[in-house]
Amino acid sequence: MATPSSEAKVSLKLLIDTKAKRVLFAEAGKDFVDFLFNILHLPVGVVVRLLTEQTMVGTLGNLYESIENLSETYFPSNQTKDYVLKPKAPFSATQVSLLSIEGGTSSAKRYYSCGKYYEHQYVSEDASTICPTCKNVCLSREMQYVAGPNEVAKGSFVNGVAIYMVTDDLVVTPLSTAATITMFNKLNIKDVGALEERAVDMGKPEGLKLLKASLQSKTVLTNVFLENTAVLSPPMLRW
């Protein structure tokens, strides 16, 4: 039986500097990297809505609340404030179960045109839109969207055959011995014996926490994962 999206988990291995009390990097597969890349696809309105319950940083939360408090009378008759508050996320982002985004565009996008399409070539995503030429006729002729070969499907961005290094400040590179040594030198890691490898499972709470931390911190993985993780015994350094 498939795991419900609300219980979806992504497994990671963290390399932690126990002396500095920081995460050096995460060893991650395609699922975690796709999650990170999908964050860049999210409209700002979706990000604010996802983080509202955890108190949005900065002033974007104030903007969001201002719109919530405005009466519908201040918006055009053909538009509600939900148009601003609940923008559609790309379909790829709605497939990321760690964020549980609703209201994204459908995988089978549909557009609507006037019944006199060959004369009045207007197209809309809303079947209730009035044809500018007919004036009193809706664009109700359904047209099915056909995805192009280069479009991202179901939030997939990177190949699944590789293992990736995701640093504390969310720099993503293929995991390799050379990349690890370079990172150690950059961070001036001298005592390898102080390093621990830890296994973590990331769910929706951690996904939201990471989203928020990515907007206000350069130690994202440390902020999200350093506490309440299980240490693998013994550490398994393979780089």
N, C-alpha and C positions, 0 to 999 in steps of 0.2 A: 504494500500500500504506500502511496506517495506521501511524503511528509508534508503536512500543511505548511503554507508559506509563513504563517505566524511562528512556526517552530523551526524554520530553516536555520541551519548553522553553517558557518564556514570555519574550517580548521586551519590554524596557523602555527608556526614554530617561531618563537621569539628568541633572539640572542640578547641577553641582558648583562649589562655591566653592574654587578652587585655593589661595587664600591661607589660608583657615581650615581647609583639608583636610577638608571635610565635604560630604555630599550635602544639597542644599537640598530637593529633591523629585524624585519620579519621575513621568514622564508615562506613565500606564498605561491599559490597556484593561480590558474586562470580565473577562478571564481572571485577571489579577493581583488585582483587587479581590475577585472571587469566592473566590480562594484565601485572602485575608486574612480575609474574613468567615466562611469555613468553619472557621478556627482557633477561633472562638468557639463552634462547635458541638461541639468535641472534648471528650469526657469527660477528666477529669484523668488517669485511668489510661492512656488512649491517649497523651496528651502525654508522660507519664513513660516509657512504653515506647518511643516514637519517639526520645526523647532519651537513653535509657540508654547507648547506645554513645558518646555525646559527653559523658558525665558530667552528670547532672541537677543543676541548680542548687538551692540550698537543701536542705531536709531531706526533700522528697518522695521523692527517690531512696532515702533510708534506709528510708522506709516501704515502698516497693516491694520493696526487697531483703529486708526483714523478712518480708514475706508469702512471697516466694520461698523463704526458708529454713525457714519453718514446715512441719511435717509435716502431711499431709492428715488426720491423726487429730484435729487441732484444729479442723477444719471440720465442719459438719453433714453427715450422710450423704448428703443430697440436693444437696450443693453442693461444688464443688471450688474450690481457690484461684484457678483460672483465671477464675472468675466475677468476682473482684475485679481480678486482674492484666490480664485481657483483656476489658474491657467492650466492648460493641458500639458502634461509632461510628454516627452517623446515616448513612443511605444516601447523603445528599448529600455528606457528607465523604469517603466511600469513593471517590467519583468524581474526587477531586482527585489527579491523577497525580503532582503534585509531592511528595506525602507518601507515596504508595503504601501507604495504610492497608488492611489486610486484616481480615476478620472483621466487617464491618459488617452491618447489617440488610439483607436482600434487598429488591430493588425490588418483588418480589411477596411481600409479607409474608404469613405464614400463622399461623393460630391453631388451637387444637385444643380440642374440647369433648367432653363425655361422650356416649356413644351414645344416652343417654336425655336428649338436650338439653332437650326441652320440660319434663322433670321436674327435671333437675339442670342448672341453667343456670350452669355454670362454664366459664371459658375460660383457656387457658394458651398460651404460646409454645412450650412443651416437650411433645411428644407422649407423653413417659414419665411425666408428672405423674399422680398417682393422684386419681381423683374423690373428693372429701371425703365424699360420700354413699354411693357404691358401696363405698368402702374398698379394694377390690382390683382395680379396673378403671381402666385408663389413659384419659386424655382423648385418644383417638385419632381422633375424628371431625374431619377436616380442614375448616377454614373459611378461605376466601381473603379476604385483606384488600383493601379497595377504597380507594384514595387519594382524598382530598378535593380539590376544585378549588383550594384555597389552599395546598396543600402544595408545598414547594420540591422541584423535580426536578433530579437530577443536579448538585447543588451550585451551582445558578444563583440568584444573588440580585439582580444589577443588570442594567439594560438594556445591550445591546451597542452602542447607537448613540452613547453618550457617551464622552468621554475624561476621565480622572480625574487629579487631582493627589493624590499620596500623599507626605506630608511625612516627614522623617527620623524623627519620632516617631509615624508611622503615623496621622496625621489624614488622612481621605479626604474630598475635596470635588470637585465638578465643576471641570475645568480651565477657567479664564477669565482674561482680562486683569486684571480687578478682583481676583480671588483671588491672582494672582501679585504684583500691586503691594502688596496687603495683607501678603502673606508677606514680601516684600522689606523693607517698612517695619518689620515686627515683628522681623526679624533684623538690621536696620540695615545692609542691603546698599547700599554706596555705589559700589563699583568694579565696574561691569558687565563691564569688560574682563577681569576675573579669573575670570569664569564660563566653564565649559566644559560642553558637552553630550556625554554619552557613551552609547554603546549597550551594553547588556548582555543576555545570555541567562541566564535563571534556570532551573536544573534542580532535581532532587531534593536534591543536596548544599546548594544555596543555600536551598532551601525549609526544610530542617531547621535550617540555621544561622539563618535568619530567625525561625523558631519559637522557638529558644532565646534569641536576642537580644531578642525581644519580651517575654520574662519578666524580663530583667535590665537593660535599657538603654533610654534615651530617644533614642539615636542609632542606631536599628536599621539603616537603609539604609546609613549610613556604615560600620557594622561589617561588613555583609554584602558590599557591592558596591564599596567604594572602590578596592580593589586588583584588579589583573588584569582591567581593562576596556579596551575599545578606544575611543579618542577619535575622534569623528566630525570630519572636517576638510573645510571649516571648520565652527565651531559654527553651529548653525541656531536662533537664538532667534526665536520667532514669537509671543511674547506681547505 
